[in-house]
Amino acid sequence: MYFDSHAHYDSRQFDSDREELLAALPELGVEGVVDPGCDGESSRLALRIAEEHGFVYAAVGWHPQEWESWTAESLGEIRALAAHPKAVAIGEIGLDYYWDREHRELQEEMLCAQLALALELDMPVIIHDRDAHADCLRITLEYPGLRGVYHCFSGSAQMARQLLDAGWYLGFDGPITYKNARRNLEALAECPLGRILIETDSPYLTPEPNRGRRNDSSQLRYVVRRIAEVKGLTEEAVAAATAENARRLFNI
């Protein structure tokens, strides 16, 4: 049984068949899904999906790419949404310098406010870090009581060791199956099985051999297969351990 710790079923790419797809996932071996919001609207939709499907949970938060919609009221909105019984984390939050380097200060302000809220509420966080490794690492390590996962980890093996020493989990998804995955695999090799979460980031980052198509949680088996190869374990052992890791981190 697989636990997809990061899948955006609130995405418009699932509007045509969302209910049919989600209804089929348990029969395909998917026992759990966390759907992270990216702003107020998507966080509310993630919670609505979680209400309608027992095996789906939601995270609520403001993604760094959504800086334009961040207002003085946004943190209070996240706080209110986080009180929902199916909300299990604050996320997806972080820094993204790939799409936007101009608003670094605002991104950092958003991130720090949400990290402080997570500590106050005693909730884990889901970190988005794209081309911002040094700043993300610096900021998150300033909150030593924080727990969470670096989603779609793309940092170095050294960064992985620093985060693991601080108690973080690392999320791995489709890119570890790609031909240019050397850096991802080096980080994966550093990560003990007890700190790995598996993800799809659906509808994005579809693993080989289906790269280029819309992703969904049924594709987790390819991620698990690659981790099993790297770790010298059975796919069953990887699936079971990563599901337990997700339940532990998100208190499910």
VMD Tcl script that draws the C-alpha trace (Angstrom):
set ca {
  {0.00 0.00 0.00}
  {1.29 3.44 -0.99}
  {0.95 6.83 0.71}
  {1.24 9.79 -1.65}
  {2.46 12.56 0.63}
  {2.08 15.32 -2.00}
  {-0.53 15.43 -4.77}
  {-2.52 18.42 -6.05}
  {-5.91 16.91 -6.80}
  {-7.34 20.41 -6.41}
  {-5.61 21.25 -9.72}
  {-7.82 22.17 -12.66}
  {-6.13 19.39 -14.63}
  {-8.31 16.96 -12.66}
  {-11.61 18.79 -13.17}
  {-12.84 16.36 -15.83}
  {-12.32 13.12 -13.89}
  {-11.33 13.95 -10.31}
  {-14.03 11.90 -8.59}
  {-13.57 8.82 -10.76}
  {-9.80 8.91 -10.34}
  {-9.88 9.34 -6.56}
  {-12.50 6.61 -6.17}
  {-10.24 4.17 -8.02}
  {-7.04 4.85 -6.06}
  {-7.68 2.55 -3.05}
  {-8.14 -0.43 -5.39}
  {-4.78 0.51 -6.95}
  {-3.05 0.23 -3.58}
  {-3.08 3.90 -2.52}
  {-3.95 4.06 1.18}
  {-3.39 7.79 1.74}
  {-2.90 11.13 0.00}
  {-1.99 14.59 1.28}
  {-3.24 17.41 -0.98}
  {-1.34 20.65 -0.22}
  {-2.96 24.00 -0.87}
  {-1.07 26.86 -2.53}
  {-3.28 29.79 -1.45}
  {-6.60 30.32 0.29}
  {-8.75 29.07 -2.57}
  {-6.77 25.92 -3.29}
  {-6.42 25.15 0.44}
  {-10.21 25.30 0.81}
  {-10.65 23.02 -2.20}
  {-8.08 20.57 -0.83}
  {-10.05 20.42 2.42}
  {-13.29 19.87 0.50}
  {-11.73 16.96 -1.37}
  {-10.44 15.54 1.91}
  {-13.91 15.79 3.42}
  {-15.33 13.72 0.56}
  {-12.65 11.02 0.53}
  {-11.64 9.36 3.77}
  {-8.09 8.50 2.67}
  {-7.32 12.07 1.52}
  {-5.92 14.72 3.86}
  {-5.08 18.37 3.23}
  {-2.32 20.83 3.97}
  {-3.11 24.54 4.01}
  {-0.75 27.36 3.14}
  {0.53 29.99 0.69}
  {3.01 28.93 -1.99}
  {5.83 31.42 -2.76}
  {4.65 31.78 -6.36}
  {1.34 33.10 -5.02}
  {2.95 36.20 -3.47}
  {0.62 38.54 -5.36}
  {-2.42 37.28 -3.43}
  {-0.71 37.35 -0.01}
  {-2.31 40.03 2.20}
  {-2.42 41.04 5.84}
  {-5.39 38.67 6.22}
  {-3.75 35.61 4.68}
  {-2.12 34.26 7.84}
  {-5.40 34.45 9.71}
  {-7.08 32.57 6.87}
  {-4.49 29.79 7.10}
  {-4.93 29.65 10.87}
  {-8.69 29.18 10.48}
  {-8.30 26.52 7.77}
  {-5.70 24.65 9.83}
  {-8.34 24.04 12.52}
  {-10.19 21.69 10.16}
  {-9.95 18.04 11.33}
  {-8.62 16.90 7.93}
  {-5.83 19.55 7.88}
  {-2.57 17.77 8.75}
  {0.15 20.29 7.82}
  {0.98 23.86 6.83}
  {1.98 23.84 3.20}
  {2.93 24.11 0.47}
  {5.21 26.94 1.61}
  {8.79 27.92 0.88}
  {10.96 29.84 -1.56}
  {11.07 29.75 -5.36}
  {13.82 31.66 -7.14}
  {13.34 29.79 -10.40}
  {10.17 31.69 -11.28}
  {10.72 34.85 -9.27}
  {13.91 36.39 -7.90}
  {12.56 39.92 -7.65}
  {10.38 39.33 -4.57}
  {12.78 37.39 -2.38}
  {12.09 39.51 0.69}
  {8.34 39.03 0.38}
  {8.75 35.29 -0.16}
  {10.90 35.10 2.97}
  {8.33 37.12 4.94}
  {5.57 34.72 3.84}
  {7.66 31.69 4.71}
  {8.70 32.90 8.16}
  {5.16 33.89 9.09}
  {3.87 30.44 8.16}
  {6.72 28.61 9.89}
  {5.99 30.53 13.08}
  {2.31 29.63 12.75}
  {3.16 25.95 12.30}
  {5.22 26.03 15.49}
  {2.40 27.77 17.34}
  {-0.14 25.18 16.15}
  {2.29 22.26 16.56}
  {1.81 21.20 12.94}
  {4.37 19.89 10.43}
  {5.24 21.86 7.31}
  {5.66 21.00 3.64}
  {8.55 22.98 2.15}
  {8.84 24.01 -1.50}
  {12.47 24.82 -2.35}
  {13.33 25.59 -5.94}
  {16.69 27.18 -6.74}
  {16.72 28.61 -3.20}
  {18.60 25.93 -1.28}
  {20.87 28.15 0.81}
  {18.11 30.49 1.95}
  {15.60 27.71 2.57}
  {18.10 25.78 4.65}
  {19.15 28.85 6.61}
  {15.59 29.85 7.42}
  {14.21 26.45 8.33}
  {17.16 25.71 10.61}
  {16.33 28.92 12.49}
  {13.21 27.08 13.77}
  {14.74 24.11 15.63}
  {11.42 22.92 17.02}
  {9.94 22.62 13.54}
  {9.20 19.30 11.86}
  {8.32 18.65 8.28}
  {9.33 17.49 4.82}
  {11.33 19.07 2.01}
  {9.01 18.26 -0.87}
  {10.64 17.00 -4.11}
  {14.07 17.31 -2.56}
  {16.57 18.62 -5.09}
  {19.42 19.79 -2.87}
  {22.87 18.29 -2.47}
  {23.82 15.26 -0.41}
  {25.44 17.64 2.08}
  {22.19 19.61 2.44}
  {20.33 16.34 2.89}
  {22.63 15.38 5.76}
  {22.08 18.75 7.46}
  {18.31 18.43 7.24}
  {18.34 14.82 8.39}
  {20.48 15.77 11.38}
  {17.84 18.37 12.25}
  {15.06 15.78 12.10}
  {13.53 16.56 8.70}
  {12.00 14.15 6.20}
  {12.84 14.28 2.49}
  {10.28 13.76 -0.26}
  {11.19 11.94 -3.48}
  {9.11 11.67 -6.64}
  {9.31 11.28 -10.40}
  {12.68 12.99 -10.98}
  {14.58 10.12 -9.29}
  {13.54 7.97 -12.28}
  {14.96 10.40 -14.87}
  {18.25 9.86 -16.70}
  {19.77 13.07 -15.30}
  {18.91 12.15 -11.70}
  {22.49 11.91 -10.36}
  {22.09 14.69 -7.77}
  {18.69 13.37 -6.63}
  {20.07 9.87 -6.25}
  {23.06 11.09 -4.25}
  {20.68 12.71 -1.78}
  {18.49 9.61 -1.74}
  {21.53 7.47 -0.89}
  {22.14 9.66 2.19}
  {18.55 9.36 3.41}
  {17.66 6.43 5.69}
  {14.44 4.63 4.88}
  {12.83 5.97 8.04}
  {13.03 9.55 6.74}
  {11.81 9.06 3.16}
  {8.39 10.15 1.93}
  {7.16 9.23 -1.53}
  {5.26 11.76 -3.62}
  {3.86 12.34 -7.06}
  {3.31 16.13 -7.06}
  {0.39 15.23 -9.32}
  {-0.41 16.36 -11.95}
  {3.29 17.18 -12.42}
  {6.63 15.30 -12.43}
  {5.36 12.05 -13.92}
  {8.00 9.31 -13.56}
  {9.48 7.25 -16.33}
  {8.18 5.43 -18.32}
  {5.19 7.80 -18.50}
  {7.01 11.12 -18.36}
  {5.12 13.82 -20.26}
  {1.67 12.56 -19.29}
  {-0.51 13.80 -16.45}
  {0.65 12.30 -13.17}
  {-1.49 10.68 -10.48}
  {-0.96 8.52 -7.39}
  {-1.10 5.26 -9.35}
  {2.38 6.17 -10.64}
  {3.95 5.85 -7.17}
  {5.03 2.31 -7.97}
  {7.78 3.63 -10.27}
  {9.14 5.89 -7.52}
  {9.04 3.00 -5.05}
  {10.80 0.72 -7.54}
  {13.66 3.19 -7.96}
  {14.09 3.68 -4.22}
  {14.10 -0.09 -3.73}
  {16.85 -0.43 -6.35}
  {18.99 2.26 -4.71}
  {18.48 0.90 -1.20}
  {18.72 -2.80 -2.06}
  {15.28 -3.47 -0.58}
  {12.03 -4.98 -1.78}
  {9.38 -2.68 -3.17}
  {7.01 -3.95 -0.48}
  {9.41 -2.88 2.26}
  {9.82 0.60 0.76}
  {6.07 1.08 0.30}
  {5.31 -0.03 3.87}
  {8.05 2.07 5.46}
  {7.25 5.25 3.56}
  {3.54 4.90 4.35}
  {4.39 4.59 8.04}
  {6.68 7.62 7.75}
  {3.85 9.70 6.30}
  {1.42 8.63 9.00}
  {4.01 9.48 11.67}
  {4.89 12.92 10.31}
  {1.28 13.97 9.65}
  {-0.06 12.32 12.82}
  {-2.54 10.16 10.88}
}
mol new
graphics top color blue
foreach p $ca { graphics top sphere $p radius 0.5 }
foreach p [lrange $ca 0 end-1] q [lrange $ca 1 end] { graphics top cylinder $p $q radius 0.2 }
display resetview
